């Protein structure tokens, strides 16, 4: 099946710093990638939809200046958490859509962010 | 807005069948999915069903869809301890939401030896 990787798998940073998380589709081209956030024991919350070559579409309540998304190629999307604070600590998961062959979303392994 | 509901916990004995249930509200759902998440990991797609299908079987997994009642279930036959995980039901509406997935809260399946 299609493989999606994320890097790093976990990161610890100081409050006020920025952190970049990469999401790659390894064996297919993804015109659309999605970024989710998951709190412990909770479901996934969609943050934004990222389309290659265009601006990301953010869900209501998600600050686009806080969570910068770039989808510069068909295999790479990045999420940058700017000026991170402890409340940004979470599990961030990306998914990539393998179109046009299928509408299925394939998920990355997730990135655990801890802000001290 | 759209909503997907699941029961939070299910406990079964090894070898028994597990049935995880899900209800959704979006009558325009195009696809319905079941994902598995193990601790500290991402989501693994288990199976999916088109909204115009009633049933889909894939080895130990059987998905039943009652579109009238907006009810989806996942049956795992001969449940093993390795099946212990959180199972998420999700729906997407291709025509109106561009493939955005709406997830349920997840059902934690515990398999006892």
Interface residues (C-beta under 8 A of the other chain):
Chain A: X1 X4 X6 X32 X34 X42 X43 X44 X46 X49 X93 X95 X97 X103 X104 X105 X106 X107 X108 X109 X110 X112
Chain B: X30 X31 X33 X35 X40 X41 X42 X43 X44 X45 X48 X88 X92 X94 X98 X99 X100 X101 X103 X104 X105 X106
